Amino acid sequence: MLLNSTGVIPRLQHEEEFALLRYKVEELNKNTALLIAEAERLIQESEKLSARITSLENPSTQWPSSTHC
């Protein structure tokens, strides 16, 4: 099979390159999924922090000054 350098070897090289590309695409897909999950977690965390900041800034949620004595 390897004697025919015009057909077999380029095809083998093509198959190896294709396999490498497939592996890289799978890795990219996996990393993309991980990044999306991390982004969702960070968004939820940000929303919680924003709600806490809003509650601290809102005067109606603070203690009346007479109870601080």
C-alpha positions in Angstrom: 0.0 0.0 0.0 2.7 2.5 0.8 4.5 1.9 -2.5 2.0 4.1 -4.4 3.1 7.5 -3.1 0.6 9.5 -5.2 -2.5 7.9 -3.7 -2.0 6.0 -0.5 0.4 8.2 1.5 -1.5 11.5 0.9 -4.7 9.8 1.8 -3.2 8.5 5.0 -1.9 12.0 5.8 -5.3 13.4 5.0 -6.9 10.9 7.4 -4.4 11.7 10.2 -5.0 15.4 9.7 -8.7 14.9 9.7 -8.5 12.8 12.9 -6.4 15.6 14.5 -8.9 18.2 13.5 -11.8 16.1 14.8 -10.0 15.8 18.2 -9.4 19.6 18.3 -13.0 20.3 17.5 -14.1 17.9 20.3 -11.8 19.7 22.7 -13.1 23.1 21.6 -16.7 21.9 22.1 -15.8 20.6 25.6 -14.1 23.8 26.5 -17.0 25.9 25.2 -19.4 23.9 27.3 -17.3 24.5 30.3 -17.0 28.2 29.6 -20.8 28.5 29.2 -21.4 26.7 32.5 -18.9 29.0 34.2 -20.5 32.1 32.7 -23.9 30.9 33.9 -22.5 30.5 37.4 -20.9 33.9 37.4 -24.1 35.5 36.1 -26.1 34.0 39.0 -23.5 35.1 41.5 -23.5 38.6 40.0 -27.3 38.7 40.3 -27.1 37.7 43.9 -24.5 40.3 44.7 -26.5 42.9 42.9 -29.6 42.1 44.9 -27.6 42.3 48.1 -26.1 45.7 47.1 -29.6 47.0 46.2 -31.0 45.9 49.5 -28.1 47.6 51.4 -28.7 50.8 49.4 -32.5 50.8 49.8 -33.4 52.9 52.9 -36.5 50.9 53.6 -34.5 47.8 54.4 -32.2 49.5 56.8 -32.7 49.6 60.6 -34.4 52.7 62.0 -31.9 55.0 63.7 -33.7 54.7 67.1 -32.8 50.9 67.4 -29.0 51.5 66.9 -28.6 52.9 70.5 
